Amino acid sequence: MNLILQPWQLLFVIFCGWVHRRQTEIIEFQDAEIRSLLQQLSKKRILLTDDQRRLLAVKGKSIGRQALLELTTIVTPDTILCWHRELVANMDK
């Protein structure tokens, strides 16, 4: 078995590491931004439109409950997944 990387493989690994680091930085920034906004709102309830709920439901379902638990969200992961279940149930009608 050859464990020596070819030059293009090494470049690919470096590029993937750079992309991952950049995505992590963006997520951390957005987490901090959301936390700041939530602190400003205090305990006020955030009212979302149906379109906003649908968007969060679809995107939240695609990343899964475990990932949602790791993120700072404006509503609980259970609420997001509940919206998705309701969305799917309404599609059948």
N, C-alpha and C positions, 0 to 999 in steps of 0.2 A: 504494500500500500504506500503510495507516494503522498507524504504529508507536506511537501514543499509547495508553497503557493506560487502560482505563475504571476507575473507582474500585473496583468489585468485583474486577477482575482484579488490581489493585495489592494489595488486601487478601488475595486468594488467594495471591499470590506471597510476601507477608510471612508469612502463616500457614505456608506450606510451608517457608520458611526456618527458622522457629521450630521446627517439628516435626523437621526434619532436624538442627538443632543439638542439640535435646533428645535425640534418638536417639543421636547421636554421643557425647554426654556419658555416657549410660547404658552404651553399649558400652565406652567408655574405663574407666569405673568397674568394670565386670564383668571386663575384661581385667586390671586391676590386682589385683582380688580373686582371680582365678584364679592369677595369678603369685605372689601372697603364699601361697596355699595350696600351690602346687607347691613353693615354697621350703621350707615347713615339712615337706613330705613327703620332701624330698631325692630319693633314688633309689629309694624304696619304690615297689613296683608297686601301681597302683590297680586294685582288683578291682571290676568292674561286673557287675550282673546282666544277664540276657538282655534284660529289658525296658528297662533303661538303654541298652544297646547299640542296640536297635531304635530307640529315641527319637532317639539321636544320629545313627544312620544315616539315618533319614528326614529329619530337620531338616538334617543336613549335606549330603545330596544336593540338597535344595531350594535351598541357597544356593551350592553349587558349590565346586569345589576351589580356585579362585583366591581366593574370599572366605575360605575356611578358612585359607589360607596367611597371610592378613593378621591373623587372630585368634589369641589365645592359647588353645590347646586342651589338654585333659588327655591326649589321644592325638593321634597324627599325622593329618593330613588323609587320607593314604593308608589308614590303618587304618579311619577312619570310612567311607570310600568302599568299602573291602573288605567291611565289615560290611553295607553296603547291597547290594552284589552278592550276598553270601551270602543275605541276606534275600529278594531277588527270586528267586534260584535255588530257595530252599526253598518259595516260594509256588507254584511250578510243580508241586511234588510232591504 
